Amino acid sequence: GNPEKIAEANVYIQVLDVNDHAPEFSKYYETFVCENAVSGQLIQSISAVDQDDSAEGHHFYFSLAQEATNNSHFTVKDNQGG
């Protein structure tokens, strides 16, 4: 009730984005490996999207499952292109 003890202040709140949508593949992929494929041959390129962010902000990392890392028949390579 004492006007001398009342103050106002602007408060700005920044809400950090929580990933509402998990990243997902940009399309359905169905991959086939021919029996005459050679070592080091590119079999499939994949990409992902995240509905929570703009396409310019995306950079996804793909990796093999832990149990597949000892299998030298497949590798994953980052093409630096998104």
C-alpha positions in Angstrom: 0.0 0.0 0.0 3.0 2.4 0.1 3.6 3.9 -3.4 7.3 4.6 -2.5 8.0 0.9 -2.1 6.5 -0.2 -5.5 8.7 -0.8 -8.5 8.3 -2.2 -12.0 10.8 -4.1 -14.1 10.6 -5.8 -17.5 11.6 -9.4 -17.5 12.6 -11.2 -20.7 12.5 -15.0 -20.7 14.3 -17.0 -23.4 12.8 -20.5 -23.7 15.4 -23.0 -25.0 14.1 -25.4 -27.6 13.3 -28.8 -26.3 13.2 -31.3 -29.1 9.5 -31.9 -29.6 10.1 -33.9 -32.7 12.8 -36.5 -32.9 15.0 -36.4 -36.1 13.7 -38.7 -38.8 14.8 -39.9 -42.2 13.8 -37.4 -44.9 12.2 -40.2 -46.9 11.6 -44.0 -46.8 14.8 -45.8 -47.7 14.9 -49.3 -49.1 18.5 -50.4 -49.8 19.7 -53.4 -51.9 23.3 -54.6 -52.0 24.2 -56.4 -55.3 26.3 -59.6 -55.0 29.0 -58.0 -57.1 29.4 -54.9 -55.0 33.1 -54.1 -54.3 34.8 -53.1 -51.1 34.5 -49.3 -50.6 31.6 -48.9 -53.0 28.9 -46.4 -52.0 25.7 -48.4 -51.3 23.3 -45.7 -50.0 23.3 -42.1 -49.0 20.8 -41.1 -46.3 19.7 -37.8 -44.8 17.5 -36.7 -41.9 15.2 -33.8 -41.0 14.1 -32.3 -37.7 10.8 -30.4 -37.7 12.0 -28.4 -34.7 14.6 -26.4 -36.6 15.3 -24.8 -39.9 17.2 -26.8 -42.6 20.2 -24.5 -42.4 20.7 -25.5 -38.7 20.8 -29.2 -39.3 23.8 -31.4 -39.1 23.1 -35.0 -38.2 25.6 -37.7 -37.3 25.0 -41.3 -38.1 26.8 -44.3 -36.7 26.7 -48.0 -36.7 25.2 -49.8 -33.7 27.8 -50.8 -31.1 27.6 -54.5 -31.9 28.2 -53.7 -35.7 31.4 -51.7 -35.2 33.5 -54.8 -35.2 32.0 -55.9 -38.5 34.3 -54.6 -41.3 31.8 -55.2 -44.0 29.9 -51.9 -43.5 31.1 -48.4 -42.6 29.4 -45.1 -42.2 31.0 -42.0 -43.7 29.9 -38.3 -43.1 29.5 -36.7 -46.5 29.6 -33.2 -44.9 26.5 -32.3 -46.9 23.8 -32.6 -44.2 
